[in-house]
Amino acid sequence: MKSFFLTRRFFLVLTALIVGLVVAFFLPGWLPLVQLVLGLLVVLTLFDVGLLYAPARGQAGHVFGRRVLGDKLANGSDNDVAIYLENQYRFPIHTETIDEIPHQFQRRDVLFTATVKPGETTVIRYQLRPVKRGEYEFGAVNVYVASPLSLVRRRFRFDDSRVVPVYPSFLQMRQYELLAISNRLTEVGIKRIRRVGQSMEFEQIRPYVAGDDPRNINWKATARRATTGYAAEALVVNHYQDERAQQVYCLIDKGRVMRMPFNGLSLLDYAINATLVVSNIAILKHDKAGLVTFSHQAGTLLPADRRGGHMGKLLEVLYRQRTKYLETDYERLYITVKTNIRQRSLLILFTNFETLSGMQRQLPYLRRLAKDHLLLVVFFENTELRTFLDAPADTTQDVYNQTIAEKFAQEKRQIVRELNQYGIHSLLTAPHNLTVDTINKYLEFKARGLI
């Protein structure tokens, strides 16, 4: 009986019969007609029950359904979910499907209707966007089936329970990886940066072909070839390759300043997603990627590497990171870097400074880091403040509020100038542009030969 439900059509007909009985009280001639319709409703309802609950013949069942999704979900990305429904009845069915998605999504619209012909399969597709890492528990897929009469519905339940972890956005990582392999990074805002100077290693001498840089012609080798019988015009050039095996470390601040939300995700999650993508791009560029997390106490240290399986280790480490509630200890960060990172490296520090005085308290440690390494400080623009500043000021109170807001925005820009004054590279960016802007900075440093 738990699978048995009466439909809206049944109750509408029943309501009409009740009205008919009331009318028949005053007009007795209507009573036989109402009784006939009532008997017909009972017969059709029983017939509908027989259609839906008749025993399945042979190996065929009634309705087969299943939910298809990955072994893990990507945080902050749209994850595809598919529900397959196969009609094994001998007649077309009308279905209403309710997927019991995890409570973290707080969605009440995961209800889908479909009509499935006998022997056919339909696919229901939708997307879920988690905004918090951790384990998500899916419930059952509830399929309510009605025959063409649609007086009774029968419920089928599939995939009773399943726990799926939500990891940092590996979907975003794969997207950038595919674009990098096919040289299409410009499609997502990655700039083509002209290489300045020579940050390259000599690889070999090869014959000149059209399009080679004339500055790379090796005139001495060309002259020697000419004396050994080769044609005089057989030029040879020096072939270079990018310097490899440079270390790129992402330093992630897990203090309370990284709990600020934007579009559902915390700043820490934006930093984690960007770290995953930048580390993968660095490995594709033949550099080594590493990770350091820190807060008021020592965090996780993953030494820089580029061997197979390193990205899997990085993904697992990032999955377990959580923000803390105390103020970050930059002195401890400096000690960790000084002790464990001996080779000059690119340090990408993801943090957030809201005030100039807050940055100046940490400036001595940032200067020490920049003395031994190439340091890039990445912090976040307050996008809500920017929206407020761009809105028209209609009253005196609005002018006053925008003046105060402009003071905070100006302080962010002052932080950038203060860091540049001490030779520390900085990047002030909106959370949704974090990944693209960080990759652009990394590629710029590579092009300028800074690492």
C-alpha positions as CSV (number, residue, x, y, z in Angstrom):
1,M,0.0,0.0,0.0
2,K,3.0,2.3,0.4
3,S,3.4,2.4,-3.4
4,F,-0.3,3.2,-4.0
5,F,-1.5,6.8,-4.7
6,L,-4.6,8.3,-6.2
7,T,-4.1,11.0,-8.8
8,R,-5.5,14.5,-9.2
9,R,-7.8,13.3,-11.9
10,F,-9.4,10.8,-9.6
11,F,-10.1,13.5,-7.0
12,L,-11.5,15.9,-9.6
13,V,-14.0,13.3,-10.8
14,L,-14.8,12.5,-7.2
15,T,-15.4,16.1,-6.4
16,A,-17.7,16.4,-9.5
17,L,-19.7,13.4,-8.2
18,I,-20.1,15.0,-4.7
19,V,-21.5,18.1,-6.4
20,G,-23.7,15.9,-8.5
21,L,-25.1,14.2,-5.4
22,V,-25.8,17.6,-3.8
23,V,-27.7,18.6,-7.0
24,A,-29.5,15.2,-7.0
25,F,-30.9,16.0,-3.6
26,F,-32.8,18.8,-5.1
27,L,-33.3,17.2,-8.5
28,P,-34.0,13.5,-7.9
29,G,-33.9,12.8,-11.6
30,W,-30.1,13.3,-11.6
31,L,-29.5,10.6,-9.0
32,P,-29.4,7.5,-11.5
33,L,-26.9,9.4,-13.7
34,V,-24.6,10.2,-10.7
35,Q,-24.8,6.6,-9.5
36,L,-23.9,5.4,-12.9
37,V,-20.8,7.7,-13.1
38,L,-19.8,6.6,-9.5
39,G,-20.0,2.9,-10.5
40,L,-18.0,3.6,-13.7
41,L,-15.3,5.4,-11.6
42,V,-15.0,2.4,-9.2
43,V,-14.7,0.0,-12.2
44,L,-12.1,2.1,-14.0
45,T,-10.1,2.6,-10.8
46,L,-10.0,-1.1,-10.2
47,F,-9.1,-1.7,-13.8
48,D,-6.3,0.9,-13.5
49,V,-5.0,-0.8,-10.4
50,G,-5.0,-4.1,-12.3
51,L,-3.0,-2.5,-15.1
52,L,-0.3,-1.1,-12.8
53,Y,-0.1,-4.0,-10.3
54,A,-0.5,-7.0,-12.6
55,P,2.3,-9.5,-12.1
56,A,5.2,-9.1,-14.5
57,R,5.5,-11.9,-17.1
58,G,8.8,-13.7,-17.8
59,Q,11.9,-11.7,-17.0
60,A,10.3,-8.4,-17.8
61,G,9.5,-6.0,-14.9
62,H,7.3,-3.0,-14.9
63,V,9.6,0.1,-14.8
64,F,13.4,0.1,-14.6
65,G,15.2,3.3,-13.5
66,R,18.6,4.3,-12.3
67,R,20.6,7.5,-11.6
68,V,23.9,8.0,-13.3
69,L,26.5,10.5,-12.0
70,G,30.2,10.4,-11.4
71,D,32.1,8.9,-8.5
72,K,32.7,12.4,-7.2
73,L,31.3,15.9,-7.8
74,A,33.2,19.1,-8.7
75,N,32.8,21.9,-6.2
76,G,31.6,25.2,-7.8
77,S,30.9,23.5,-11.2
78,D,27.8,22.3,-12.9
79,N,27.8,18.5,-12.6
80,D,25.7,16.5,-14.9
81,V,23.1,14.0,-13.5
82,A,21.1,11.6,-15.6
83,I,18.1,9.5,-14.7
84,Y,17.2,6.6,-17.1
85,L,13.7,5.3,-17.2
86,E,12.7,2.2,-19.1
87,N,9.0,1.3,-19.7
88,Q,8.5,-2.5,-19.6
89,Y,4.7,-2.2,-19.5
90,R,2.6,-3.0,-22.7
91,F,1.1,0.5,-22.7
92,P,2.5,4.1,-22.6
93,I,3.0,5.5,-19.1
94,H,3.1,9.0,-17.6
95,T,5.8,9.5,-15.0
96,E,6.7,12.0,-12.4
97,T,10.2,11.6,-11.1
98,I,11.4,13.0,-7.9
99,D,15.1,12.7,-7.1
100,E,16.1,12.9,-3.4
101,I,19.1,15.0,-3.8
102,P,21.4,15.9,-0.8
103,H,20.0,18.5,1.7
104,Q,23.0,20.8,1.0
105,F,21.5,21.9,-2.3
106,Q,18.3,23.1,-0.7
107,R,16.4,22.6,-3.9
108,R,12.7,21.7,-4.1
109,D,12.4,21.7,-7.9
110,V,13.9,18.3,-8.7
111,L,10.6,17.0,-10.2
112,F,10.4,15.9,-13.8
113,T,7.5,14.7,-15.9
114,A,7.8,12.4,-18.9
115,T,5.7,10.1,-21.2
116,V,7.4,6.8,-22.1
117,K,6.2,4.6,-24.8
118,P,6.2,0.8,-24.2
119,G,9.6,-0.8,-24.6
120,E,11.4,2.5,-24.8
121,T,13.8,4.4,-22.6
122,T,13.8,8.1,-21.8
123,V,16.7,10.0,-20.2
124,I,16.1,12.9,-17.7
125,R,19.1,15.2,-17.4
126,Y,19.8,18.0,-15.0
127,Q,22.7,19.7,-13.2
128,L,23.8,20.2,-9.6
129,R,26.3,22.8,-8.4
130,P,27.7,22.1,-5.0
131,V,29.3,25.0,-3.2
132,K,30.9,23.1,-0.3
133,R,33.4,20.2,-0.2
134,G,32.5,17.1,1.8
135,E,30.3,14.0,1.5
136,Y,26.8,14.4,0.0
137,E,24.2,11.7,0.5
138,F,21.7,11.0,-2.3
139,G,18.4,9.3,-1.4
140,A,16.2,7.3,-3.7
141,V,14.9,8.0,-7.1
142,N,11.1,8.0,-6.8
143,V,9.2,7.3,-10.0
144,Y,5.4,7.7,-9.9
145,V,3.8,5.8,-12.8
146,A,0.3,6.3,-14.2
147,S,-1.4,4.5,-17.0
148,P,-3.4,6.3,-19.8
149,L,-6.4,6.4,-17.5
150,S,-4.3,8.3,-14.9
151,L,-6.6,7.5,-12.0
152,V,-4.0,5.7,-9.9
153,R,-0.3,6.1,-9.6
154,R,2.3,3.5,-8.5
155,R,5.6,4.4,-7.0
156,F,8.8,2.7,-7.8
157,R,12.0,3.5,-5.9
158,F,15.5,3.0,-7.2
159,D,19.1,3.7,-5.9
160,D,18.0,3.8,-2.3
161,S,21.1,5.5,-0.9
162,R,24.5,6.7,-2.2
163,V,27.2,8.9,-0.7
164,V,29.2,11.0,-3.2
165,P,32.2,13.2,-2.2
166,V,32.5,16.7,-3.5
167,Y,36.1,17.5,-4.5
168,P,37.7,20.7,-5.7
169,S,36.7,21.5,-9.3
170,F,38.5,18.9,-11.3
171,L,36.0,19.7,-14.1
172,Q,37.5,23.2,-14.4
173,M,41.0,21.7,-14.3
174,R,40.2,19.3,-17.2
175,Q,38.6,22.2,-19.2
176,Y,41.8,24.3,-18.9
177,E,44.0,21.3,-19.5
178,L,42.2,20.5,-22.8
179,L,42.4,24.1,-23.9
180,A,46.1,24.3,-23.0
181,I,46.8,21.1,-25.0
182,S,45.0,22.4,-28.1
183,N,46.5,26.0,-27.7
184,R,43.0,27.5,-27.2
185,L,43.5,29.1,-23.8
186,T,42.6,32.5,-25.3
187,E,39.0,31.4,-25.4
188,V,38.7,31.7,-21.7
189,G,40.6,35.0,-21.3
190,I,44.2,33.7,-21.1
191,K,46.4,36.3,-22.9
192,R,49.1,35.5,-25.5
193,I,52.2,37.1,-23.9
194,R,55.2,38.0,-26.1
195,R,58.3,36.3,-24.8
196,V,60.9,38.9,-23.6
197,G,64.6,38.0,-23.4
198,Q,65.9,34.4,-23.3
199,S,64.5,32.2,-20.5
200,M,65.4,29.2,-22.6
201,E,67.7,26.2,-22.6
202,F,69.7,25.2,-25.7
203,E,68.5,21.9,-27.1
204,Q,70.0,21.2,-30.6
205,I,71.2,22.6,-33.9
206,R,68.8,22.0,-36.9
207,P,68.4,23.3,-40.5
208,Y,66.8,26.6,-40.9
209,V,63.1,26.6,-42.1
210,A,60.9,29.4,-43.2
211,G,59.5,31.2,-40.1
212,D,62.5,30.7,-37.8
213,D,63.8,33.7,-36.0
214,P,66.9,34.9,-37.9
215,R,68.5,35.9,-34.6
216,N,68.9,32.2,-33.8
217,I,71.0,31.5,-36.8
218,N,74.3,29.8,-35.8
219,W,76.7,31.4,-38.2
220,K,79.7,29.5,-37.0
221,A,78.0,26.1,-37.6
222,T,76.7,27.4,-40.9
223,A,80.3,28.3,-42.0
224,R,81.6,24.9,-40.9
225,R,78.9,23.2,-43.0
226,A,79.9,25.2,-46.0
227,T,83.6,24.1,-45.7
228,T,82.5,20.5,-45.6
229,G,80.7,20.5,-48.9
230,Y,77.2,21.6,-48.0
231,A,75.5,24.4,-50.0
232,A,76.3,27.9,-48.7
233,E,72.6,28.7,-48.3
234,A,72.1,25.6,-46.0
235,L,71.7,27.7,-42.8
236,V,71.4,26.1,-39.4
237,V,69.7,27.6,-36.3
238,N,70.0,27.0,-32.6
239,H,66.8,25.4,-31.3
240,Y,65.8,26.3,-27.7
241,Q,63.3,24.9,-25.4
242,D,61.7,26.5,-22.4
243,E,63.5,26.2,-19.1
244,R,61.9,23.3,-17.2
245,A,61.6,21.9,-13.7
246,Q,61.0,25.3,-12.1
247,Q,59.1,25.0,-8.8
248,V,55.7,26.6,-8.4
249,Y,54.2,26.6,-4.9
250,C,50.6,27.7,-4.1
251,L,50.4,29.0,-0.5
252,I,46.8,29.0,0.7
253,D,45.7,31.0,3.7
254,K,43.1,29.1,5.7
255,G,42.4,31.9,8.2
256,R,39.1,33.6,9.0
257,V,39.6,36.1,6.2
258,M,39.0,33.3,3.7
259,R,35.5,32.5,4.9
260,M,34.0,35.4,3.1
261,P,31.3,34.0,0.6
262,F,30.9,34.9,-3.0
263,N,28.2,33.4,-5.2
264,G,27.8,30.5,-2.7
265,L,31.5,29.6,-2.5
266,S,33.9,30.8,0.1
267,L,37.1,32.5,-0.9
268,L,39.0,29.4,0.3
269,D,37.2,27.3,-2.2
270,Y,37.9,29.7,-5.0
271,A,41.6,29.6,-4.0
272,I,41.5,25.8,-3.9
273,N,40.0,25.5,-7.4
274,A,42.5,28.0,-8.8
275,T,45.3,26.1,-7.1
276,L,44.2,22.9,-8.8
277,V,44.1,24.5,-12.3
278,V,47.3,26.5,-11.9
279,S,49.2,23.5,-10.7
280,N,48.0,21.4,-13.6
281,I,49.0,24.1,-16.1
282,A,52.4,24.4,-14.4
283,I,53.0,20.6,-14.9
284,L,51.9,20.9,-18.5
285,K,54.6,23.6,-18.9
286,H,57.1,21.0,-17.5
287,D,57.4,22.8,-14.1
288,K,56.9,21.3,-10.7
289,A,53.8,22.1,-8.6
290,G,53.7,22.1,-4.8
291,L,51.3,23.2,-2.0
292,V,51.5,24.8,1.4
293,T,48.5,25.5,3.5
294,F,48.7,27.6,6.7
295,S,46.6,29.4,9.3
296,H,47.3,30.1,13.0
297,Q,49.2,26.8,13.0
298,A,51.2,24.7,10.6
299,G,49.2,23.2,7.8
300,T,49.9,20.8,5.0
301,L,53.1,20.7,2.9
302,L,53.2,18.9,-0.4
303,P,56.6,19.1,-2.0
304,A,56.8,20.3,-5.6
305,D,56.7,17.4,-8.1
306,R,55.5,16.7,-11.6
307,R,55.6,12.9,-11.8
308,G,52.5,10.8,-12.6
309,G,50.0,10.7,-9.8
310,H,51.1,14.0,-8.3
311,M,47.8,15.7,-9.3
312,G,45.9,13.0,-7.6
313,K,47.8,13.6,-4.4
314,L,47.2,17.3,-4.7
315,L,43.5,16.8,-5.2
316,E,43.2,14.6,-2.1
317,V,45.1,17.1,0.0
318,L,42.9,20.0,-1.2
319,Y,39.7,18.1,-0.5
320,R,40.5,17.9,3.2
321,Q,41.3,21.6,3.7
322,R,39.0,23.7,6.0
323,T,39.0,27.3,7.1
324,K,40.0,28.2,10.7
325,Y,38.5,31.0,12.9
326,L,41.7,32.5,14.2
327,E,44.1,35.1,12.7
328,T,46.7,33.7,10.3
329,D,50.3,33.4,11.6
330,Y,52.6,34.6,8.8
331,E,55.7,34.1,10.9
332,R,54.9,30.4,11.0
333,L,54.4,30.4,7.2
334,Y,57.9,32.0,6.7
335,I,59.5,29.4,8.9
336,T,57.8,26.6,6.9
337,V,58.9,28.0,3.6
338,K,62.5,28.8,4.8
339,T,62.9,25.3,6.2
340,N,61.3,23.2,3.4
341,I,61.7,25.2,0.2
342,R,65.5,25.6,-0.5
343,Q,65.3,26.2,-4.3
344,R,64.2,29.6,-5.6
345,S,60.6,29.1,-6.5
346,L,57.4,31.0,-7.6
347,L,55.2,31.4,-4.5
348,I,51.6,32.2,-5.3
349,L,50.0,33.3,-2.0
350,F,46.2,33.2,-1.9
351,T,45.0,35.4,1.0
352,N,42.8,38.4,1.5
353,F,43.6,41.9,2.9
354,E,40.7,44.2,3.7
355,T,42.8,47.0,5.2
356,L,46.2,48.5,4.6
357,S,47.1,48.2,8.3
358,G,46.2,44.5,8.1
359,M,48.7,44.0,5.3
360,Q,51.4,46.1,6.9
361,R,51.3,43.8,10.0
362,Q,52.4,41.0,7.7
363,L,54.6,43.0,5.4
364,P,57.9,42.1,7.2
365,Y,57.3,38.4,6.5
366,L,56.2,39.0,2.9
367,R,59.4,40.9,2.3
368,R,61.5,38.0,3.7
369,L,59.7,35.6,1.4
370,A,60.2,37.8,-1.6
371,K,63.9,38.1,-0.8
372,D,64.5,34.4,-1.4
373,H,61.7,33.6,-3.9
374,L,59.5,35.2,-6.5
375,L,56.4,36.1,-4.5
376,L,52.9,36.8,-6.0
377,V,50.3,37.9,-3.5
378,V,46.8,37.3,-4.7
379,F,43.9,38.9,-2.8
380,F,40.3,39.6,-3.6
381,E,38.3,42.6,-4.8
382,N,35.0,43.1,-2.9
383,T,32.6,42.8,-5.8
384,E,29.6,43.8,-3.7
385,L,31.3,47.0,-2.9
386,R,32.0,47.6,-6.6
387,T,28.3,47.0,-7.4
388,F,27.4,49.5,-4.7
389,L,29.8,52.1,-6.1
390,D,28.5,51.7,-9.6
391,A,24.9,52.3,-8.6
392,P,23.5,55.8,-9.0
393,A,23.4,58.0,-5.8
394,D,19.9,59.5,-5.5
395,T,20.0,60.9,-2.0
396,T,22.5,62.5,0.4
397,Q,22.7,59.3,2.4
398,D,23.7,57.4,-0.8
399,V,26.4,59.9,-1.5
400,Y,27.7,59.5,2.0
401,N,27.6,55.7,1.8
402,Q,29.4,55.7,-1.5
403,T,32.1,58.0,-0.2
404,I,32.8,55.5,2.6
405,A,32.7,52.6,0.2
406,E,35.2,54.4,-2.1
407,K,37.5,54.8,0.8
408,F,37.6,51.0,1.3
409,A,38.1,50.4,-2.5
410,Q,40.9,53.0,-2.5
411,E,42.6,51.1,0.4
412,K,42.7,47.9,-1.7
413,R,44.5,49.8,-4.5
414,Q,46.8,51.3,-1.9
415,I,47.8,47.8,-0.8
416,V,48.8,46.9,-4.3
417,R,51.0,50.0,-4.5
418,E,52.5,49.3,-1.2
419,L,53.5,45.8,-2.2
420,N,54.9,46.9,-5.5
421,Q,57.0,49.5,-3.7
422,Y,58.9,46.7,-1.9
423,G,59.2,44.6,-5.1
424,I,56.4,42.2,-4.3
425,H,54.2,41.2,-7.2
426,S,50.5,41.5,-6.4
427,L,47.2,40.6,-8.0
428,L,43.9,42.2,-7.0
429,T,41.1,40.2,-8.7
430,A,37.4,39.4,-8.4
431,P,36.7,35.8,-7.2
432,H,35.1,34.7,-10.5
433,N,38.2,35.9,-12.4
434,L,40.7,34.3,-10.0
435,T,41.7,31.3,-12.1
436,V,42.2,33.2,-15.4
437,D,44.1,36.1,-13.8
438,T,46.4,33.8,-11.9
439,I,47.3,31.8,-15.0
440,N,47.9,35.0,-16.9
441,K,50.4,36.1,-14.2
442,Y,52.1,32.7,-14.2
443,L,52.5,32.8,-18.0
444,E,53.7,36.4,-17.8
445,F,56.5,35.4,-15.3
446,K,57.5,32.5,-17.6
447,A,57.6,34.8,-20.6
448,R,59.7,37.4,-18.7
449,G,62.1,34.8,-17.5
450,L,61.5,35.6,-13.8
451,I,61.4,31.9,-12.9
